[in-house]
Amino acid sequence: MKQRIRQIINDMRRQPLISGVSFIATVMSVFLFMVVAILQRLQTIPFAPESCRDRLLVGEFFHYKSIDGSRGETSGGMSYALARQIYGGLDGVESEAFMQPDLTTKTVGGRVEKNFQAYCRGVDAGFFKVFDHPLVSGRYFTADEVNAGLPLIVISERTARRAFGTTDCAGKPLLLNHRKYTVSGVVKDNSFLATTACGDVFIATGAAASASNDDVYFGNTAAALVVKDGVSFSSIRDQVKARYAVLDTELKPQGFKSVNHGSPYDQATIASGLGGSNMTPDNSSQTMYYILYAILLVVPALNLSSLLHSRMHKRISEIGVRRAFGCTRRRVVTDILWENFLVTLAGGFVGVTAGIVFAMTYSGLYENIDTYGSGLTPALDSVINWGTVAIAVGVCFILNLISASVPAWQASRLNPVEAINAK
């Protein structure tokens, strides 16, 4: 190993320009790949408050259409009653929550900051069993309190500090859009990259609170289900299909039938985009990621291969001497691959470090029109983990294999006599 490292250093000294360009190209290639990989992984890997992502299923929409096609179709969010009818009490589910799928912005009338905007989400008591929002002070509201329609809220640390100047504010009143609520508890700040579970204010919302806004079938409720270990997602979906069949017996006398688009959905499907309430999600965006990964690997590898070929041209005489003294073709290929892999690994380390720092500090990667200016960045443990390490090493290995294989093979096929006499 020491000999290989010494060889790499001597080679870089002899060819500083080509070696420098090759190293920088490796850094940039790995940097771009890691940024894309981190963005994609943050949509699917478990992290707080969605630590249950690997066991999470979400049902959000309802769609029905006329049986004979003469009366059109209707689709949208589910009413609270319908969500419980379809997704409540399924076998194999460890915990369930019924909540508003999207955040809404409300004006908070605080004591420290008089008026500021906060992202709010209506949730039931089960929400805090499905998603991990650790308490800082106070308590979660109970199912009985939610069912009674009590005006209770759980707020984040940052909201508590902005409103009261402290997190010790359980039991105190707080105005949301000029309506009075009581703070039940304060939870730790959460990442808005966890789109299903994030929020500044969680409002107790159940059947009583939803009834005034819901239709029989349509409203603004989604179901989140944590599946027990060992239970397959398909078995849960089969139960949901059976409930849709029961629902069809209610709709048939009205001339309608339900349309099930494969819900509830796992995190990979949610990350790909549900499309709409009357569409069946597909994983086309995942395919696009794979294509992008291939481009980010192959195109730089071809350029690096050309640079390595130029470096090998300067070492033809050296390779000829080694072949003349009995070095096998296989040994030549192995040595070149190993040398290039070590260079790639060094450049990869710099590229990975730069990619992680960029992903951790540049909030523009994650912000959209709703969260612009919020300084949205991921938590450290969601970016730096064994998965990231495995991807980094894998990228370096593949990049090395693609870029160095042809030059190494060509070098091994050189005629020793011609190589020694080459200038």
C-alpha positions as CSV (number, residue, x, y, z in Angstrom):
1,M,0.0,0.0,0.0
2,K,2.8,2.4,0.9
3,Q,4.5,1.7,-2.5
4,R,1.2,2.4,-4.3
5,I,0.8,5.7,-2.4
6,R,4.4,6.6,-3.2
7,Q,3.8,5.8,-6.9
8,I,0.7,8.0,-6.9
9,I,2.6,11.0,-5.4
10,N,5.5,10.6,-7.9
11,D,3.0,10.4,-10.8
12,M,1.3,13.6,-9.6
13,R,4.6,15.4,-9.3
14,R,5.5,14.4,-12.9
15,Q,2.1,15.4,-14.3
16,P,0.7,18.1,-12.0
17,L,-1.7,19.6,-14.5
18,I,-3.4,16.4,-15.7
19,S,-3.4,15.0,-12.1
20,G,-4.8,18.2,-10.7
21,V,-7.6,18.4,-13.3
22,S,-8.4,14.7,-12.8
23,F,-8.6,15.2,-9.0
24,I,-10.8,18.3,-9.3
25,A,-13.1,16.5,-11.8
26,T,-13.4,13.6,-9.3
27,V,-14.3,16.0,-6.5
28,M,-17.0,17.7,-8.6
29,S,-18.4,14.4,-9.9
30,V,-18.8,13.0,-6.4
31,F,-20.1,16.3,-5.0
32,L,-22.9,16.5,-7.6
33,F,-23.8,12.8,-7.1
34,M,-23.9,13.1,-3.3
35,V,-26.1,16.2,-3.4
36,V,-28.7,14.5,-5.6
37,A,-28.4,11.3,-3.5
38,I,-28.9,13.2,-0.2
39,L,-32.0,15.0,-1.7
40,Q,-33.5,11.7,-2.8
41,R,-32.7,9.9,0.5
42,L,-34.2,12.6,2.6
43,Q,-37.6,11.9,1.0
44,T,-37.6,8.2,2.1
45,I,-35.2,7.5,5.0
46,P,-36.7,7.5,8.5
47,F,-35.8,10.6,10.7
48,A,-37.6,12.4,13.4
49,P,-40.5,13.1,13.6
50,E,-41.1,10.5,10.9
51,S,-38.9,7.8,12.4
52,C,-41.6,5.2,11.4
53,R,-41.3,5.8,7.6
54,D,-40.2,2.2,6.9
55,R,-43.5,1.0,8.4
56,L,-45.7,4.0,7.5
57,L,-48.7,4.0,5.2
58,V,-50.8,7.1,4.4
59,G,-54.3,7.3,2.9
60,E,-55.4,10.7,1.7
61,F,-58.0,10.9,-1.1
62,F,-61.4,9.5,-2.1
63,H,-62.7,9.1,-5.6
64,Y,-66.0,7.9,-6.9
65,K,-67.7,7.9,-10.3
66,S,-71.0,7.1,-11.8
67,I,-71.5,3.4,-12.7
68,D,-72.8,4.1,-16.2
69,G,-70.6,7.2,-16.8
70,S,-73.6,9.6,-17.2
71,R,-73.1,11.5,-14.0
72,G,-69.4,12.2,-14.0
73,E,-67.0,11.7,-11.1
74,T,-65.9,13.4,-7.9
75,S,-62.7,13.2,-6.0
76,G,-60.9,15.0,-3.2
77,G,-59.8,14.8,0.4
78,M,-61.7,12.5,2.7
79,S,-64.1,13.4,5.4
80,Y,-63.1,12.5,9.0
81,A,-65.9,9.9,9.2
82,L,-65.0,8.3,5.8
83,A,-61.3,8.2,6.8
84,R,-62.1,6.2,9.9
85,Q,-64.5,4.0,8.0
86,I,-61.9,3.0,5.5
87,Y,-58.7,3.0,7.5
88,G,-59.7,2.8,11.2
89,G,-59.1,-0.4,13.2
90,L,-57.3,-2.4,10.5
91,D,-55.7,-5.7,11.6
92,G,-51.9,-5.5,11.7
93,V,-51.8,-1.8,12.4
94,E,-49.8,-0.8,15.5
95,S,-51.1,2.8,15.7
96,E,-53.2,5.1,13.6
97,A,-53.7,8.9,13.3
98,F,-56.3,11.0,11.5
99,M,-55.1,14.5,10.6
100,Q,-55.1,17.3,8.1
101,P,-52.7,16.3,5.3
102,D,-51.6,19.8,4.5
103,L,-50.3,22.7,6.6
104,T,-52.3,25.9,6.9
105,T,-51.0,29.3,7.9
106,K,-52.6,31.0,10.8
107,T,-51.9,34.3,12.6
108,V,-50.7,33.7,16.2
109,G,-51.4,36.4,18.7
110,G,-48.6,36.1,21.2
111,R,-47.5,38.0,24.3
112,V,-43.9,38.6,23.1
113,E,-44.5,38.8,19.4
114,K,-48.0,40.2,19.0
115,N,-48.7,38.8,15.5
116,F,-46.8,36.3,13.5
117,Q,-47.5,33.5,11.1
118,A,-47.3,29.8,12.1
119,Y,-47.8,26.6,10.2
120,C,-50.7,24.7,11.7
121,R,-52.1,21.1,11.3
122,G,-55.3,19.6,12.7
123,V,-54.5,16.3,14.4
124,D,-56.1,13.8,16.7
125,A,-54.6,12.2,19.8
126,G,-53.2,9.3,17.9
127,F,-50.9,11.6,15.9
128,F,-48.4,11.7,18.8
129,K,-48.3,7.9,18.9
130,V,-47.6,7.6,15.2
131,F,-45.0,10.4,15.0
132,D,-42.3,11.2,17.5
133,H,-42.7,14.7,18.8
134,P,-41.0,14.6,22.2
135,L,-42.6,16.8,24.9
136,V,-40.6,19.7,26.3
137,S,-43.3,20.7,28.8
138,G,-47.0,20.0,29.4
139,R,-48.8,17.0,27.9
140,Y,-50.5,15.8,24.7
141,F,-54.2,16.2,24.5
142,T,-56.2,13.0,25.0
143,A,-58.7,11.3,22.7
144,D,-61.6,12.2,25.0
145,E,-60.6,15.9,24.8
146,V,-60.4,15.7,21.0
147,N,-63.8,14.0,20.8
148,A,-65.3,16.6,23.1
149,G,-64.1,19.3,20.7
150,L,-62.0,21.2,23.3
151,P,-59.9,24.1,21.9
152,L,-56.5,22.6,22.7
153,I,-53.2,22.9,20.9
154,V,-49.7,21.5,21.1
155,I,-47.0,23.9,19.9
156,S,-43.3,23.7,19.0
157,E,-40.5,25.2,21.0
158,R,-39.9,28.0,18.5
159,T,-43.6,28.9,18.5
160,A,-43.6,28.9,22.3
161,R,-40.6,31.2,22.5
162,R,-42.0,33.6,20.0
163,A,-45.4,33.7,21.7
164,F,-44.5,33.6,25.4
165,G,-40.7,34.0,25.5
166,T,-40.4,30.6,27.2
167,T,-41.3,26.9,26.7
168,D,-43.0,26.7,30.1
169,C,-46.4,27.8,28.8
170,A,-48.7,24.7,29.3
171,G,-52.2,25.8,30.3
172,K,-51.8,29.3,28.9
173,P,-54.2,30.8,26.3
174,L,-53.1,31.6,22.8
175,L,-55.0,33.2,19.9
176,L,-55.0,31.6,16.4
177,N,-56.7,33.7,13.8
178,H,-58.3,35.6,16.8
179,R,-59.8,32.3,18.2
180,K,-58.7,31.4,21.7
181,Y,-57.0,28.0,22.3
182,T,-55.3,26.6,25.4
183,V,-51.7,25.3,25.1
184,S,-51.8,21.6,26.2
185,G,-48.1,21.0,25.7
186,V,-44.8,22.1,24.0
187,V,-42.8,19.7,21.8
188,K,-39.4,19.9,20.3
189,D,-38.9,21.7,17.0
190,N,-39.3,19.4,14.0
191,S,-38.0,19.3,10.5
192,F,-40.3,20.6,7.8
193,L,-38.7,18.0,5.5
194,A,-40.9,15.5,7.3
195,T,-43.9,16.7,5.2
196,T,-46.5,14.4,6.7
197,A,-45.8,15.2,10.3
198,C,-44.3,18.6,10.5
199,G,-45.9,21.8,11.9
200,D,-45.6,24.7,14.4
201,V,-49.0,24.3,15.9
202,F,-51.0,21.0,16.2
203,I,-54.7,21.7,16.8
204,A,-56.9,19.1,18.4
205,T,-59.2,18.0,15.6
206,G,-61.6,15.1,15.6
207,A,-65.2,14.2,14.6
208,A,-66.7,17.2,16.4
209,A,-64.3,19.8,14.9
210,S,-64.5,18.2,11.4
211,A,-68.3,17.8,11.2
212,S,-69.1,21.4,10.4
213,N,-66.7,21.4,7.4
214,D,-67.1,17.9,6.0
215,D,-69.3,16.5,3.4
216,V,-70.5,12.9,3.9
217,Y,-67.5,11.6,1.9
218,F,-65.3,14.6,1.3
219,G,-63.3,16.8,3.7
220,N,-59.8,17.4,4.8
221,T,-58.6,14.3,6.6
222,A,-55.8,11.8,5.9
223,A,-55.0,8.6,7.7
224,A,-51.5,7.6,8.9
225,L,-50.9,4.0,9.8
226,V,-47.9,2.4,11.4
227,V,-47.8,-1.3,10.5
228,K,-46.7,-3.9,13.0
229,D,-43.4,-5.6,12.5
230,G,-43.8,-8.6,10.2
231,V,-47.0,-7.4,8.7
232,S,-46.8,-6.7,5.0
233,F,-48.2,-3.6,3.3
234,S,-50.1,-5.7,0.9
235,S,-52.2,-7.3,3.7
236,I,-53.2,-3.8,4.8
237,R,-54.1,-2.8,1.3
238,D,-56.2,-6.0,0.9
239,Q,-58.2,-5.0,4.0
240,V,-58.7,-1.5,2.5
241,K,-59.9,-3.0,-0.8
242,A,-62.5,-5.0,1.2
243,R,-63.7,-1.9,2.9
244,Y,-64.0,-0.1,-0.5
245,A,-66.2,-3.1,-1.6
246,V,-68.5,-2.5,1.4
247,L,-68.6,1.2,0.7
248,D,-69.7,0.3,-2.9
249,T,-72.8,-1.3,-1.5
250,E,-73.7,2.2,-0.1
251,L,-72.9,4.0,-3.3
252,K,-74.6,1.6,-5.7
253,P,-78.2,2.7,-5.0
254,Q,-77.0,6.3,-5.8
255,G,-75.6,5.1,-9.1
256,F,-71.9,5.4,-8.1
257,K,-69.0,3.2,-7.4
258,S,-65.7,4.0,-5.6
259,V,-62.3,4.0,-7.3
260,N,-59.3,2.7,-5.3
261,H,-56.0,4.0,-6.5
262,G,-53.9,1.5,-4.5
263,S,-54.0,3.4,-1.2
264,P,-52.7,3.5,1.5
265,Y,-49.3,4.6,0.1
266,D,-45.8,3.9,1.4
267,Q,-43.1,6.5,1.8
268,A,-41.5,5.8,-1.6
269,T,-44.8,6.4,-3.4
270,I,-45.5,9.6,-1.4
271,A,-42.0,10.8,-2.3
272,S,-42.7,10.1,-6.0
273,G,-45.8,12.3,-5.8
274,L,-49.4,11.2,-5.5
275,G,-50.3,13.2,-8.5
276,G,-53.9,14.0,-7.5
277,S,-57.1,12.7,-5.9
278,N,-58.3,11.0,-9.1
279,M,-54.9,9.5,-10.2
280,T,-53.0,6.3,-9.5
281,P,-49.5,7.2,-8.3
282,D,-46.6,5.8,-10.2
283,N,-42.9,5.7,-9.5
284,S,-41.7,7.5,-12.6
285,S,-39.8,10.0,-10.6
286,Q,-37.8,7.2,-9.1
287,T,-36.9,6.1,-12.6
288,M,-35.8,9.6,-13.4
289,Y,-33.5,9.6,-10.4
290,Y,-31.9,6.3,-11.6
291,I,-31.4,7.9,-15.0
292,L,-29.9,11.0,-13.4
293,Y,-27.6,8.8,-11.3
294,A,-26.4,7.0,-14.4
295,I,-25.6,10.3,-16.1
296,L,-23.8,11.6,-13.1
297,L,-21.6,8.5,-13.1
298,V,-21.0,7.7,-16.8
299,V,-20.4,11.2,-18.2
300,P,-17.7,12.1,-15.6
301,A,-16.2,8.6,-15.8
302,L,-15.7,9.0,-19.6
303,N,-13.9,12.3,-19.1
304,L,-11.8,10.9,-16.3
305,S,-11.0,7.9,-18.5
306,S,-9.5,10.3,-21.1
307,L,-7.4,12.0,-18.5
308,L,-6.2,8.7,-17.2
309,H,-5.3,7.6,-20.7
310,S,-3.1,10.7,-21.0
311,R,-1.5,9.9,-17.7
312,M,-0.8,6.3,-18.8
313,H,0.8,7.6,-22.0
314,K,3.5,9.2,-19.9
315,R,4.1,5.9,-18.2
316,I,4.4,3.6,-21.2
317,S,8.2,3.1,-20.7
318,E,7.7,2.3,-17.1
319,I,5.0,-0.3,-17.9
320,G,7.2,-1.8,-20.6
321,V,10.1,-2.3,-18.1
322,R,7.8,-3.9,-15.6
323,R,6.4,-6.3,-18.3
324,A,10.0,-7.1,-19.4
325,F,10.9,-8.1,-15.9
326,G,7.9,-10.5,-15.7
327,C,5.0,-8.4,-14.4
328,T,1.8,-10.1,-15.7
329,R,-0.9,-8.3,-17.6
330,R,-3.3,-9.0,-14.7
331,R,-0.9,-7.4,-12.3
332,V,-0.6,-4.3,-14.5
333,V,-4.4,-3.9,-14.6
334,T,-4.7,-4.5,-10.9
335,D,-2.1,-2.0,-10.0
336,I,-3.5,0.7,-12.2
337,L,-7.0,0.1,-10.9
338,W,-5.8,0.3,-7.3
339,E,-3.8,3.5,-7.8
340,N,-6.7,5.1,-9.5
341,F,-9.1,4.0,-6.8
342,L,-7.0,5.6,-4.1
343,V,-6.9,8.8,-6.0
344,T,-10.7,8.6,-6.6
345,L,-11.2,7.8,-2.9
346,A,-9.2,10.9,-1.9
347,G,-11.2,13.1,-4.3
348,G,-14.4,11.3,-3.3
349,F,-13.7,12.2,0.4
350,V,-13.4,15.9,-0.5
351,G,-16.5,15.7,-2.8
352,V,-18.6,13.9,-0.1
353,T,-17.6,16.4,2.5
354,A,-18.4,19.3,0.3
355,G,-21.7,17.7,-0.7
356,I,-22.7,17.1,3.0
357,V,-21.8,20.7,4.0
358,F,-23.7,22.1,1.0
359,A,-26.8,19.9,1.8
360,M,-26.6,21.0,5.4
361,T,-26.3,24.7,4.9
362,Y,-28.0,25.7,1.6
363,S,-31.7,25.8,2.4
364,G,-32.6,26.6,-1.2
365,L,-32.4,22.9,-2.0
366,Y,-35.5,22.2,0.1
367,E,-37.6,25.3,0.2
368,N,-40.7,25.8,-2.0
369,I,-43.1,28.6,-2.4
370,D,-44.7,27.9,0.9
371,T,-41.5,27.6,3.0
372,Y,-39.3,30.1,1.2
373,G,-37.2,32.1,3.6
374,S,-37.7,29.7,6.5
375,G,-34.0,28.4,6.5
376,L,-35.1,24.8,5.9
377,T,-32.2,22.4,6.4
378,P,-31.9,18.7,7.4
379,A,-30.8,17.4,10.7
380,L,-27.2,16.1,10.9
381,D,-28.1,12.5,11.6
382,S,-30.4,12.4,8.5
383,V,-27.5,13.3,6.2
384,I,-24.5,11.6,7.8
385,N,-25.2,7.9,8.4
386,W,-24.1,4.5,7.2
387,G,-26.2,4.8,4.1
388,T,-24.4,8.0,3.1
389,V,-21.0,6.3,3.7
390,A,-22.0,3.2,1.6
391,I,-23.2,5.5,-1.2
392,A,-19.9,7.4,-1.1
393,V,-17.7,4.3,-1.2
394,G,-19.9,2.8,-3.9
395,V,-19.7,5.9,-6.1
396,C,-15.9,6.0,-5.8
397,F,-15.7,2.3,-6.7
398,I,-18.0,2.5,-9.7
399,L,-16.4,5.8,-10.9
400,N,-13.0,4.1,-10.7
401,L,-14.1,1.0,-12.4
402,I,-15.7,2.8,-15.4
403,S,-12.9,5.4,-15.8
404,A,-9.9,3.1,-15.3
405,S,-10.8,-0.2,-16.8
406,V,-10.2,0.7,-20.5
407,P,-6.9,2.5,-19.9
408,A,-5.7,-0.2,-17.6
409,W,-6.6,-2.9,-20.2
410,Q,-4.9,-1.0,-23.0
411,A,-1.7,-0.6,-20.8
412,S,-1.6,-4.3,-20.1
413,R,-1.7,-5.1,-23.8
414,L,1.4,-3.1,-24.7
415,N,4.3,-5.0,-26.3
416,P,7.2,-4.7,-23.7
417,V,9.8,-3.9,-26.4
418,E,7.7,-1.2,-28.1
419,A,6.7,0.3,-24.8
420,I,10.3,0.6,-23.6
421,N,11.3,2.3,-26.8
422,A,8.3,4.6,-26.8
423,K,8.9,8.3,-26.3
